[in-house]
């Protein structure tokens, strides 16, 4: 399981910058700064929303021990 997580994180670490460069190449030169600002603001807003959702989500219920495991 750890190897799968490591591979996934590695792939994301390679894919995201390469895809960002590809997308930035598609933007006209006079709009690069505006595009980067929009990406930055969107990223910050998404992090704030996800953080708020994480805080608002209820804690998981405690697991009860099954009778077969009790001694």
Buried (B, 14 or more C-beta within 10 A) or exposed (E): EEEEEEEEEEEEEEEEEEEEEEEEEEEEEEEEEEBEEEEEEEEEEEEEEEEEEEEEEEEEEEEEEEEEEEE
